[in-house]
Amino acid sequence: MMRQSTIAIIGAPMDLGAGRRGVDMGPSAIRVANIHSRVAALGYKVEDLGNVAVEQAESLPTGAKRARYLKEIAETCLRLAEKVERAAGQGKVPLILGGDHSLAAGSISGMANHFQKRGEKVGVLWIDAHTDMNTPQTSPSGNVHGMPLACLIGKGPKELTHLFGWAPKIDPRNVALIGIRDVDLLEATHVKESGVRAFTMRDIDEKGLPRVMEEAIAIASAGTAGIHLSFDMDSVDPDEAPGVGTPVRGGMTYREAHLAMEILSDAAKLVSLEVVEVNPVLDVANRTADLAVELMMSALGKRIL
């Protein structure tokens, strides 16, 4: 990525896809942690494009139990996709602040649409404790934040798979999941049959993080115009990132998370990124939002020396 790139910050304060409330305040918490000035200090021009509009859960019917708030989530995702696509079309690097992970169906659709018009495609690094590959048929909760990756590879409700009228948005062979440690029983079959590559915490333990990142970057960049990073803060161990909706013990350490971002930055293939599932209601003194900013800075080129 060019040092003089413009970073376009876009907030997506959505919590309609999550079971626990509070992630709608994530973008504010990340801004309070000074993401604008800290990223600007790396030498980037930074523009904050504000937040996409999101309906308030209290004023809505939940809709189908197997995909709660699906209509409103799809509408928000389309608004986000259009905003992301516009920024990318202007040569900016979209940096999306979440919000729950269902927003990735929008952000990545926006990048995919941008590249498709140029006869290109985008690869994805999905760093998460979960695979987010449920469908309404397999989801035990009906929470859409467990479904966005399935939607992006063309499996799931048409409202999300066919944003901009086409699917799939990404080739599963260009998707690498990293840090996986909590997969629903029926969802595991989806993952195994999908063609995406999942690196579990066991893979990180056995191979070491550098080798996992190297393989993952090769997968996401094979024949693509660049990589979109989707970083769920629950990929980091809850001791370091307590403010997330679905914490799972045994995640990446503070240094592993930074190393993953530093290796990704070295590869110079990042075209867009997002950080999701920061929940200030469950956080301690904004620690998780602060870590989110630190990690985004490492992905954007911050060095120790």
Buried (B, 14 or more C-beta within 10 A) or exposed (E): BEEEBBBBBBBBBBBBBBBBBBBBBBBBBBBBBBBBEBBEEBEBEBBBBEBBEBBEBEEEEEBEEBBBBBBBBBBBBBBBBBBBBBBBEEEBBBBBBBBBBBBBBBBBBBBBBBBBEEEEBBBBBBBBBBBBBBBBEBBEBBBBBBBBBBBBBBBBBEBBBBBBEEBBBBBBBBBBBBBBBBBBEEBBEBBEEBEBBBBBBEBBEEBEBBEBBBBBBEBBBEEBBBBBBBBBBBBBBBEBBBBBBBBBEEBBBBEBBBBBBBBBBEBEBBBBBBBBBBBBBBBEEBBBBBBBBBBBBBBBBBEEE
